[in-house]
Structure formats: C-alpha cells, structure tokens
Amino acid sequence: GDCPDSLRDNRVLSLDMAAVIAGTKYRGQFEERLKAVMNEIAQNKQVILFIDELHTLVGAGAAEGAIDASNMLKPALARGELQCVGASTLNEYRKYIEKDGALERRFQTVVVEPPSIDETVQILHGLRKKYEDHHRVNIPDETLVAAAKLSERYITDRFLPDKAIDVIDEAGARARLAAQVPPAEVAELKEQLEAINTEKEAAVRDQNFERAASLRDNERDLQAQIRRKQEDWEQRRQSHRPTLGEEEIAFIVSRWTGIPVMRLQEAETSRLLRMEDELHRSVVGQDEAIKALARSIRRSRAGLKDPRRPIGSFIFSGPTGVGKTELARSLAKFLFADTSALIRVDMSEYMEKFSVSRLIGAPPGYVGYEDSGTLTKAVRRKPYSVVLLDEIEKAHPDVFNILLQVLDEGHLTDNYGRVIDFKNTVVIMTSNVGAKDITRGKSLGFAGNDSRGDFERISEKVKEEMGRVFNPEFLNRLDDVIVFHPLGKEHIAKIASILFADVQKRLAEEEITIKLSEAATAFLVDHGHDEHYGARPLKRAIQRYIEDPLSEKILLGEFSKGDEIEVEVSTTEKEKLEFRVLSPAPQA
C-alpha cells in the first residue's frame, strides 16, 4: 500500500503492561521482565512496540527503592534503540505524561482527530465483512451511510467512528436475536405436546392404558412434526440472512438518545411545514408568536444558521397566563415528541452572585464540587430538549454572561471539565418586562381595538423597554423577542374547550361521557376571564364548578359507568352549574 520502504516488513508488537506486572512478588522481578523485552526488541531492529494506554507506564512497577517502567524505557528511547508508538487520551496525557518532561520530549505528539462522515463510511466498509459474519446479517451500503450520519447528528457525547461502529454492532445483534426466535407454530405444537403428556400421565395413574397408548402415539406424531418444522426453520435460517436496514439503525439511535423512531425517519420538511397547525392545537390567541417561532425554527433546520448554535433562542414577553410556558411545552412535544423534554429553570432562584455555580457546578475546592450543575446535568441527560428559563430578568447579571456562551457557541463546560452540548436544544426565556403596559395598553397607545398595526407598535415599544433592562450583547444573540397578546373572551372560550376536553378524556377512562352546553361554556368564560391573569382563572373555574361537584356526585353513586351527562347552568341557584344524566347506564 502506502507504506514507506523503511517501514516495510516491520512487525508491530503490543506490550501488555498488566501481564508484565502480574505475578511480580519480589523486588527485581518486574525490572528483569521489562529488561528482557527491551533486549529482545533491541536485537531485532524490525520491531515497532505499541503501548496502549501509554500513561500507565508512569508509576508502573514502582516500589520502594525501585524505578518505574517509564524511567527504564527512557534510555532506550533516547538512544534510538526502541521504536515505540503509544496511545493515550488527551486528559490522561496532560495528567501523567506532560508532568514528566523527560518522558514527554522522547515522544512526538500526534493528535488524532475524529474522521469525517465520508471517512467513517470507508472505515465501516472495511469492517462490514467482520460484522456480517459475526451477526449473520447482510449490511448494505445505505445502512453504513445511515449509521455514520445518524450517529454523528444525534449522538453528541461520543466520537466517530466509535459510535457508528457501536450502532452497527448493536443493530446487528438485535437482528440476530430476532432471527433466533423459533416460529409461533413450533411454540404452539410444544404447548400441545405438553398438554398431551400431562393427559397421558393422568391416564396411566387411572390405569386407562388404552387411552395412554393412544396419547403416546399422538405424542410421537407431535414430536416428529416439531422436529421437522425445527429442521426446516434451521435450514431457512442458515440459508437466509436478514438484511440490516436503515430502520434498525434509526431504532438503535432513538433508543440511545430518546428521540422516537418516527421523528428520525419522517421527512423533517413536512413536519416543519405543519408546525403552526400543531402548535395552534394547544396554544390559543398567539398567532404572531407561533409564526415567529416557526419561522426561526425553519431557518435553523434549513441550514441557514450557524450549526454550532442552539436550534433557536427566544425571549417570550407578555402578561401572566397568556400561554408562554404552554407554548414552550407544546414546542417540546412537537420537536421531540415528549413533554418531559422541557427543562424548566426558575431564574428567581439565581438572583445572587454565588448562585451561578448552581447552574454549572461549584469549582474545585468549594462545597458541592462533587454535584453537577442544575442546567448542565439536565441538558447532559436530555441533550434534545427545550430549555425554559422562567422570569429571566430576575437572574443575576453574571448568569447572563454564562448564557452568552450558550447562545453564541452552543456549549457550556461544567465543573468536571465536560463540554455540555446545547446545539440540539431550543432555549426559551420568559420575561414580564412590559407586561403591565401590554395589559393596560394606554401608555403604549393600545386603544382597545386589537388591530395588527396597534400590536406591532406595542411590540416595538416592549422591545425598546427590554433594551433598557438587558445588555445589547445578550439581546443581539437571540433569534427573536416574541411579544404575546393579552387574551380576550373569544380566546378564553377556545381554551375552555381545550381544557374541558381533558376532563372528557379522564372521564372516558371511567366510561362516563360528558358534554358542555353553550350556556355552561359562556358561564365558565365569564367566571374564568381576567385580563390581568390570562387563562389561569379559567383552570380554577373548571376545577371549582365542574371537577369538584362532579367528583362528589361520582363518589355518592349518582353517576356510574355508561352514563351520558350534560352540564347546564343551574336554573334554581345562582353561580352554579348542574349535571343532568341524558341516558343512564342500562341496569344489569
């Protein structure tokens, strides 16, 4: 190949330091073994010594009055008698070898960078035959490409080609185990055989020997059938190897990362194009906010942004109860198919200067150094998530300096020196800056007609106020500042339908059907609308007027499974809803 003539025909021998040290009880035994190895190599010039985990040389074999392996190798390395290649990680190299300057200068450091995706595919081509024979599967070219691309995109805490090889290995093992499961018909025949055997033993105990003889013949027939079917299955299994497809690779990657398989396989473009429709199902009255959010996410996914930065970074500004947190939760469900992919941090807990260490972990020498930071630990466990920083304006200014690195470089370094990757997160910060002005509307020119032009002027003035609260370098790193509308009665009515649907879903588990009349809906809207508190009073109204009395009636036995209930406004009592059974459950 490309091997130089000076290195051609050289042998590469690996030195196992553990085997050299093992069993050396007395002083001088280790030195004698290592000296013998060195003499053997010095006599044969065409040997290159490879030492894996090179840092283990430092201190190996050292005892009181003895020298360690690194000091024994130094003279031979200096004289050029020993051609040696060592492998070590950067952390262990700095920790052990850099401290020994005499050992470090005898080696030429070569930093091996991870290969690219194309180079990884070439490596996988070379390893394909080995894994095909081991797992008895066929691995087509497109599967190798999928393993390299999916592992590089979704598995962020490991390097190529290691993670791609592991994905291929685990997918092959899974396919092999699936192929080893015998057919269902064989399992059925074995169950029949066990039943016949039990019946035959019972016939023998009852001295019904004719019945026992008949069952014995049936038993032999079943055993012959099982034997034939197993032989056929074994022949098919030996002759036919399952093919490892991209679906198996996606399944393994999704199991490692927690992203559902369909999210890896589904065309991302089609999902992103229907993003507004999905978010509108749970968030009402915030069309501009949803559109701005969707535009920014699409720009990021289309490759028009720096890939090192997070998927998106936003400030949500608006009054309380208008859907800021709900939109973040809905976004987590849409992007990652999991509402638990929302990492929520209350920034009012980080108002003091020292509280910065709670986010990323305490430095060495301080109390709590062994504990990871709140934010870094959560993102390390769920690298695909929506990070919600609630009430960001309450945080200490030093916290913003930490966030600058996240927004610009897409990573943080925790107290253990681990780089935590934020490039697959969406960072959302909520703020109440300008919220009173949005609700009041007077000081910002909002005259009661919620027209597009009026709200755009309001948004601009809220952003101006944010410019006075936050530093320009912080706001400049955000994708967008999104201002939320105050909710009107028409929005509260839509939210009431969404919240009541949750009540219907819970009652459906008890096999009870419930529906809300128009008058009852209007009653809930009247009692659940407050321009200062958004939709939160509506939740309390549904709990007070529907859930509480309904639970009492169910416990008292007034409603049972199969009942169809209608909720109406009470005609006899004010401020109350009444429940009427339309079609009671049939009596047993």
DRENRODREN-678178 format. One line per 5 residues: number of its first residue (from 0); their letters; for each residue x negated, y, z of C-alpha. Coordinates in nm, 3 decimals, padded with zeros to 5 digits. Layout:
NUM	A	X/Y/Z; ...
This chain:
0	GDCPD	00.000/00.000/00.000; -00.124/00.345/00.101; -00.381/00.208/00.346; -00.735/00.362/00.310; -01.018/00.120/00.224
5	SLRDN	-01.191/00.191/00.558; -00.888/00.055/00.746; -00.805/-00.231/00.510; -00.823/-00.580/00.669; -00.839/-00.433/01.021
10	RVLSL	-00.638/-00.613/01.288; -00.414/-00.424/01.532; -00.412/-00.585/01.877; -00.177/-00.476/02.154; -00.315/-00.458/02.508
15	DMAAV	-00.066/-00.568/02.775; -00.185/-00.386/03.088; 00.065/-00.570/03.308; -00.084/-00.906/03.201; -00.438/-00.780/03.265
20	IAGTK	-00.350/-00.665/03.617; -00.130/-00.967/03.705; -00.291/-01.211/03.949; -00.596/-00.998/04.032; -00.620/-01.059/04.406
25	YRGQF	-00.982/-00.974/04.475; -01.192/-00.674/04.401; -01.373/-00.703/04.069; -01.126/-00.939/03.900; -00.942/-00.661/03.715
30	EERLK	-01.268/-00.494/03.610; -01.402/-00.828/03.487; -01.093/-00.893/03.271; -01.087/-00.545/03.118; -01.463/-00.556/03.054
35	AVMNE	-01.421/-00.887/02.870; -01.151/-00.733/02.650; -01.374/-00.437/02.569; -01.674/-00.658/02.488; -01.460/-00.873/02.258
40	IAQNK	-01.342/-00.563/02.069; -01.694/-00.413/02.054; -01.831/-00.732/01.891; -01.553/-00.732/01.630; -01.555/-00.393/01.461
45	QVILF	-01.238/-00.458/01.258; -01.001/-00.432/01.553; -00.775/-00.139/01.642; -00.649/-00.153/02.000; -00.293/-00.038/02.057
50	IDELH	-00.183/00.052/02.411; 00.186/00.113/02.460; 00.274/00.346/02.748; -00.077/00.492/02.744; -00.017/00.683/03.066
55	TLVGA	-00.019/00.352/03.259; -00.399/00.348/03.215; -00.424/00.628/03.470; -00.447/00.459/03.809; -00.413/00.103/03.669
60	GAAEG	-00.616/-00.140/03.880; -00.741/00.132/04.112; -00.805/00.024/04.468; -01.026/00.150/04.748; -01.375/00.195/04.607
65	AIDAS	-01.273/00.074/04.258; -01.224/00.265/03.933; -00.909/00.261/03.725; -00.863/00.146/03.365; -00.882/00.496/03.213
70	NMLKP	-01.228/00.560/03.359; -01.352/00.220/03.238; -01.238/00.296/02.880; -01.385/00.649/02.865; -01.750/00.548/02.790
75	ALARG	-01.649/00.313/02.508; -01.419/00.576/02.361; -01.691/00.841/02.380; -01.949/00.614/02.205; -01.702/00.524/01.931
80	ELQCV	-01.718/00.153/02.014; -01.341/00.140/02.060; -01.077/00.235/01.806; -00.766/00.295/02.013; -00.413/00.413/01.946
85	GASTL	-00.190/00.492/02.242; 00.181/00.575/02.264; 00.346/00.783/02.533; 00.635/01.025/02.577; 00.570/01.399/02.596
90	NEYRK	00.681/01.418/02.959; 00.455/01.133/03.072; 00.168/01.266/02.861; 00.190/01.602/03.038; 00.235/01.439/03.379
95	YIEKD	-00.054/01.193/03.366; -00.292/01.240/03.071; -00.313/01.621/03.048; -00.421/01.631/03.413; -00.726/01.418/03.323
100	GALER	-00.910/01.649/03.083; -01.189/01.396/03.015; -00.935/01.133/02.903; -00.728/01.382/02.702; -01.023/01.505/02.491
105	RFQTV	-01.112/01.148/02.391; -00.780/01.119/02.208; -00.645/01.321/01.919; -00.282/01.407/01.994; -00.034/01.332/01.714
110	VVEPP	00.325/01.443/01.783; 00.567/01.206/01.608; 00.884/01.392/01.511; 01.216/01.209/01.464; 01.275/01.112/01.099
115	SIDET	01.539/01.282/00.885; 01.865/01.110/00.788; 01.720/01.007/00.450; 01.408/00.865/00.613; 01.624/00.684/00.869
120	VQILH	01.824/00.522/00.588; 01.497/00.397/00.436; 01.394/00.253/00.775; 01.733/00.081/00.807; 01.688/-00.068/00.458
125	GLRKK	01.366/-00.228/00.581; 01.534/-00.368/00.893; 01.857/-00.478/00.723; 01.749/-00.838/00.646; 01.646/-00.896/01.008
130	YEDHH	01.984/-00.785/01.148; 02.182/-00.961/00.876; 02.013/-01.293/00.960; 02.039/-01.242/01.336; 02.409/-01.148/01.344
135	RVNIP	02.508/-01.349/01.032; 02.676/-01.048/00.869; 02.638/-00.855/00.542; 02.538/-00.490/00.577; 02.600/-00.285/00.259
140	DETLV	02.413/00.036/00.174; 02.704/00.266/00.261; 02.714/00.119/00.614; 02.348/00.210/00.666; 02.417/00.566/00.549
145	AAAKL	02.721/00.590/00.778; 02.516/00.468/01.076; 02.249/00.734/01.015; 02.493/01.020/00.954; 02.745/00.944/01.228
150	SERYI	02.481/00.877/01.493; 02.297/01.199/01.406; 02.614/01.406/01.417; 02.786/01.264/01.723; 02.516/01.107/01.948
155	TDRFL	02.320/01.406/02.070; 02.117/01.270/02.362; 01.907/01.023/02.161; 01.686/01.036/01.853; 01.673/00.881/01.507
160	PDKAI	01.606/00.605/01.409; 01.662/00.455/01.756; 02.030/00.550/01.785; 02.114/00.444/01.427; 01.943/00.106/01.479
165	DVIDE	02.133/00.055/01.805; 02.465/00.137/01.635; 02.393/-00.120/01.360; 02.287/-00.378/01.620; 02.597/-00.333/01.838
170	AGARA	02.835/-00.327/01.541; 02.674/-00.647/01.409; 02.705/-00.816/01.749; 03.072/-00.718/01.767; 03.142/-00.857/01.418
175	RLAAQ	02.955/-01.178/01.502; 03.153/-01.234/01.823; 03.481/-01.168/01.640; 03.387/-01.431/01.378; 03.319/-01.688/01.652
180	VPPAE	03.677/-01.684/01.782; 03.846/-02.007/01.662; 04.172/-01.982/01.461; 04.500/-01.941/01.652; 04.634/-02.271/01.515
185	VAELK	04.346/-02.460/01.680; 04.430/-02.299/02.014; 04.796/-02.398/01.969; 04.702/-02.760/01.892; 04.483/-02.769/02.204
190	EQLEA	04.776/-02.648/02.415; 04.996/-02.924/02.265; 04.723/-03.178/02.335; 04.703/-03.069/02.699; 05.082/-03.096/02.736
195	INTEK	05.087/-03.447/02.581; 04.801/-03.554/02.808; 04.993/-03.434/03.116; 05.309/-03.613/02.998; 05.113/-03.934/02.929
200	EAAVR	04.967/-03.936/03.281; 05.317/-03.888/03.424; 05.445/-04.184/03.214; 05.164/-04.406/03.344; 05.248/-04.311/03.703
205	DQNFE	05.612/-04.402/03.638; 05.494/-04.732/03.477; 05.664/-04.635/03.147; 05.389/-04.795/02.939; 05.574/-04.787/02.607
210	RAASL	05.615/-04.408/02.638; 05.250/-04.378/02.743; 05.135/-04.579/02.437; 05.341/-04.356/02.207; 05.198/-04.044/02.365
215	RDNER	04.845/-04.188/02.334; 04.897/-04.228/01.956; 05.020/-03.868/01.937; 04.718/-03.761/02.137; 04.481/-03.930/01.890
220	DLQAQ	04.659/-03.768/01.594; 04.628/-03.424/01.753; 04.261/-03.478/01.832; 04.198/-03.573/01.469; 04.383/-03.261/01.349
225	IRRKQ	04.186/-03.038/01.585; 03.859/-03.197/01.471; 03.943/-03.146/01.100; 04.051/-02.783/01.146; 03.742/-02.701/01.353
230	EDWEQ	03.517/-02.856/01.089; 03.693/-02.656/00.817; 03.659/-02.339/01.023; 03.289/-02.406/01.088; 03.226/-02.461/00.715
235	RRQSH	03.406/-02.137/00.627; 03.216/-01.951/00.899; 02.880/-02.082/00.778; 02.952/-02.011/00.412; 03.128/-01.676/00.456
240	RPTLG	02.958/-01.389/00.637; 03.172/-01.093/00.748; 03.082/-00.759/00.591; 02.995/-00.474/00.828; 03.194/-00.171/00.710
245	EEEIA	03.193/00.196/00.794; 03.497/00.140/01.018; 03.293/-00.080/01.253; 03.020/00.185/01.270; 03.279/00.455/01.346
250	FIVSR	03.430/00.237/01.619; 03.093/00.192/01.795; 03.010/00.563/01.771; 03.352/00.657/01.904; 03.313/00.418/02.197
255	WTGIP	02.981/00.577/02.287; 03.097/00.937/02.253; 03.466/00.914/02.348; 03.588/01.058/02.017; 03.876/00.847/01.878
260	VMRLQ	03.803/00.643/01.565; 04.070/00.819/01.360; 03.902/01.151/01.429; 03.578/01.018/01.276; 03.743/00.862/00.974
265	EAETS	04.015/01.114/00.895; 03.919/01.384/00.646; 03.840/01.682/00.864; 03.953/01.928/00.599; 04.313/01.804/00.609
270	RLLRM	04.318/01.825/00.989; 04.182/02.179/00.994; 04.429/02.298/00.729; 04.722/02.197/00.951; 04.563/02.335/01.267
275	EDELH	04.813/02.621/01.313; 05.113/02.386/01.289; 04.969/02.154/01.555; 04.892/02.438/01.798; 05.234/02.601/01.746
280	RSVVG	05.400/02.289/01.890; 05.284/02.376/02.240; 05.196/02.749/02.227; 05.475/02.998/02.152; 05.463/03.363/02.052
285	QDEAI	05.090/03.389/01.985; 05.072/03.373/01.607; 04.781/03.617/01.575; 04.580/03.436/01.843; 04.633/03.094/01.681
290	KALAR	04.547/03.227/01.334; 04.228/03.395/01.457; 04.126/03.081/01.643; 04.196/02.856/01.343; 04.005/03.085/01.104
295	SIRRS	03.699/03.082/01.324; 03.705/02.703/01.373; 03.741/02.651/00.996; 03.449/02.885/00.924; 03.235/02.685/01.164
300	RAGLK	03.338/02.347/01.020; 03.289/02.467/00.661; 02.919/02.515/00.736; 02.923/02.895/00.715; 02.784/02.938/01.066
305	DPRRP	02.459/02.859/01.240; 02.479/02.483/01.319; 02.287/02.533/01.644; 02.561/02.746/01.795; 02.882/02.612/01.955
310	IGSFI	03.177/02.529/01.730; 03.339/02.852/01.842; 03.314/03.111/02.120; 03.606/03.337/02.214; 03.745/03.566/02.479
315	FSGPT	04.119/03.534/02.534; 04.259/03.856/02.678; 04.616/03.905/02.788; 04.862/03.909/03.080; 04.905/03.607/03.304
320	GVGKT	05.135/03.326/03.189; 05.126/03.401/02.815; 04.952/03.078/02.709; 04.577/03.141/02.727; 04.498/02.822/02.921
325	ELARS	04.766/02.626/02.736; 04.610/02.720/02.401; 04.270/02.602/02.527; 04.428/02.273/02.641; 04.608/02.230/02.307
330	LAKFL	04.284/02.303/02.120; 04.105/02.032/02.320; 04.380/01.785/02.231; 04.370/01.884/01.862; 03.991/01.877/01.816
335	FADTS	03.906/01.584/02.043; 04.244/01.404/02.082; 04.210/01.422/02.459; 04.343/01.684/02.702; 04.077/01.573/02.952
340	ALIRV	03.818/01.712/02.709; 03.891/02.051/02.869; 03.617/02.154/03.114; 03.759/02.431/03.330; 03.535/02.652/03.544
345	DMSEY	03.685/02.921/03.768; 03.443/03.211/03.737; 03.574/03.380/04.054; 03.361/03.123/04.237; 03.047/03.268/04.074
350	MEKFS	03.066/03.628/04.194; 02.739/03.616/04.393; 02.387/03.624/04.251; 02.288/03.289/04.403; 02.592/03.114/04.252
355	VSRLI	02.417/03.095/03.912; 02.231/02.789/04.043; 02.567/02.614/04.087; 02.619/02.626/03.710; 02.285/02.477/03.603
360	GAPPG	02.150/02.327/03.929; 01.917/02.456/04.200; 01.545/02.496/04.117; 01.282/02.267/04.278; 01.223/02.334/04.646
365	YVGYE	01.574/02.462/04.713; 01.861/02.286/04.889; 02.074/02.093/04.640; 01.794/02.033/04.389; 01.900/01.669/04.356
370	DSGTL	02.250/01.774/04.247; 02.313/01.869/03.885; 02.486/02.195/03.798; 02.865/02.209/03.763; 02.863/02.318/03.399
375	TKAVR	02.560/02.123/03.276; 02.677/01.800/03.442; 03.027/01.827/03.292; 02.902/01.902/02.938; 02.638/01.628/02.958
380	RKPYS	02.912/01.376/03.040; 03.152/01.516/02.778; 02.945/01.676/02.502; 03.259/01.703/02.285; 03.487/01.934/02.479
385	VVLLD	03.645/02.276/02.519; 03.468/02.474/02.793; 03.714/02.713/02.958; 03.556/02.987/03.173; 03.853/03.137/03.356
390	EIEKA	03.852/03.507/03.455; 03.508/03.569/03.314; 03.496/03.934/03.422; 03.472/03.824/03.788; 03.138/03.646/03.737
395	HPDVF	02.806/03.796/03.848; 02.604/03.970/03.571; 02.334/03.702/03.598; 02.591/03.444/03.482; 02.626/03.636/03.155
400	NILLQ	02.251/03.606/03.099; 02.291/03.226/03.122; 02.586/03.234/02.881; 02.385/03.435/02.626; 02.165/03.130/02.570
405	VLDEG	02.469/02.903/02.528; 02.637/03.136/02.278; 02.322/03.203/02.076; 02.112/02.884/02.092; 02.381/02.629/02.178
410	HLTDN	02.199/02.469/02.471; 02.110/02.503/02.840; 01.826/02.350/03.040; 01.931/02.205/03.375; 01.728/02.176/03.694
415	YGRVI	01.586/01.838/03.582; 01.448/01.991/03.262; 01.706/01.814/03.045; 01.835/02.011/02.747; 02.217/02.007/02.754
420	DFKNT	02.364/02.044/02.406; 02.660/02.281/02.360; 02.674/02.273/01.979; 02.975/02.037/01.984; 03.175/02.243/02.233
425	VVIMT	03.422/02.529/02.195; 03.352/02.798/02.456; 03.662/02.992/02.560; 03.659/03.268/02.821; 03.980/03.419/02.959
430	SNVGA	03.997/03.775/03.083; 04.258/04.005/03.230; 04.081/04.318/03.103; 04.351/04.540/02.952; 04.628/04.302/03.061
435	KDITR	04.818/04.569/03.258; 04.807/04.802/02.960; 04.935/04.527/02.729; 05.229/04.459/02.962; 05.309/04.823/03.028
440	GKSLG	05.248/04.930/02.670; 05.292/05.300/02.745; 04.934/05.409/02.797; 04.827/05.232/02.478; 05.109/05.362/02.258
445	FAGND	05.327/05.048/02.277; 05.682/05.184/02.246; 05.886/04.869/02.281; 05.902/04.759/01.916; 05.658/04.472/01.883
450	SRGDF	05.551/04.560/01.531; 05.229/04.437/01.375; 05.079/04.786/01.350; 05.150/04.865/01.714; 04.992/04.545/01.837
455	ERISE	04.683/04.591/01.620; 04.631/04.933/01.782; 04.678/04.774/02.123; 04.423/04.505/02.039; 04.166/04.762/01.928
460	KVKEE	04.207/04.958/02.250; 04.180/04.643/02.462; 03.856/04.557/02.279; 03.730/04.910/02.348; 03.801/04.858/02.717
465	MGRVF	03.613/04.526/02.703; 03.317/04.714/02.558; 03.307/04.916/02.880; 03.326/04.604/03.101; 03.093/04.364/02.913
470	NPEFL	02.746/04.422/02.770; 02.721/04.471/02.392; 02.477/04.178/02.352; 02.734/03.949/02.516; 03.030/04.061/02.303
475	NRLDD	02.814/04.053/01.990; 02.753/03.679/02.029; 03.124/03.592/02.040; 03.314/03.477/01.735; 03.621/03.679/01.825
480	VIVFH	03.805/03.860/02.102; 04.167/03.742/02.083; 04.440/03.955/02.242; 04.760/03.775/02.348; 05.114/03.913/02.313
485	PLGKE	05.337/03.961/02.615; 05.626/03.713/02.590; 05.980/03.823/02.507; 06.308/03.643/02.580; 06.307/03.471/02.240
490	HIAKI	05.966/03.322/02.323; 06.083/03.210/02.669; 06.377/03.029/02.504; 06.139/02.829/02.282; 05.915/02.749/02.579
495	ASILF	06.222/02.634/02.775; 06.290/02.377/02.501; 05.929/02.253/02.519; 05.934/02.225/02.900; 06.279/02.062/02.903
500	ADVQK	06.153/01.805/02.651; 05.901/01.696/02.916; 06.189/01.644/03.164; 06.375/01.441/02.899; 06.066/01.227/02.841
505	RLAEE	06.027/01.149/03.212; 06.397/01.061/03.247; 06.380/00.840/02.937; 06.142/00.618/03.134; 06.428/00.570/03.382
510	EITIK	06.664/00.503/03.085; 06.863/00.823/03.154; 06.950/01.066/02.872; 06.990/01.437/02.947; 07.069/01.739/02.732
515	LSEAA	07.097/02.113/02.793; 07.391/02.324/02.681; 07.336/02.666/02.520; 07.476/02.839/02.826; 07.239/02.646/03.054
520	TAFLV	06.946/02.737/02.829; 07.042/03.105/02.849; 07.072/03.068/03.229; 06.716/02.931/03.252; 06.582/03.203/03.022
525	DHGHD	06.745/03.477/03.235; 06.604/03.331/03.557; 06.266/03.241/03.406; 06.179/03.560/03.219; 05.947/03.813/03.381
530	EHYGA	05.739/04.042/03.164; 05.470/04.063/03.430; 05.425/03.688/03.487; 05.491/03.536/03.145; 05.620/03.178/03.129
535	RPLKR	05.522/03.071/03.480; 05.856/03.178/03.639; 06.030/02.957/03.380; 05.850/02.649/03.514; 05.965/02.737/03.863
540	AIQRY	06.321/02.793/03.738; 06.333/02.449/03.573; 06.197/02.292/03.889; 06.446/02.475/04.112; 06.764/02.448/03.904
545	IEDPL	06.714/02.116/03.724; 06.446/01.889/03.872; 06.527/01.941/04.244; 06.907/01.882/04.229; 06.866/01.607/03.968
550	SEKIL	06.621/01.413/04.187; 06.863/01.435/04.483; 07.152/01.301/04.275; 06.944/01.013/04.142; 06.838/00.916/04.498
555	LGEFS	07.201/00.938/04.616; 07.302/00.697/04.338; 07.520/00.944/04.148; 07.325/00.873/03.829; 07.197/00.536/03.716
560	KGDEI	07.023/00.374/03.420; 07.205/00.420/03.091; 07.386/00.742/03.191; 07.406/01.034/02.947; 07.402/01.365/03.135
565	EVEVS	07.479/01.719/03.018; 07.357/02.026/03.211; 07.604/02.315/03.220; 07.638/02.644/03.409; 07.849/02.596/03.719
570	TTEKE	08.196/02.748/03.700; 08.256/02.733/04.075; 07.924/02.852/04.219; 07.702/03.137/04.110; 07.332/03.089/04.041
575	KLEFR	07.372/02.715/03.998; 07.377/02.451/03.726; 07.600/02.145/03.733; 07.536/01.799/03.592; 07.813/01.613/03.410
580	VLSPA	07.800/01.247/03.306; 07.921/01.224/02.944; 07.905/00.846/02.908; 07.834/00.642/03.220; 07.633/00.323/03.201
585	PQA	07.851/00.011/03.144; 07.918/-00.181/03.465; 07.762/-00.525/03.493
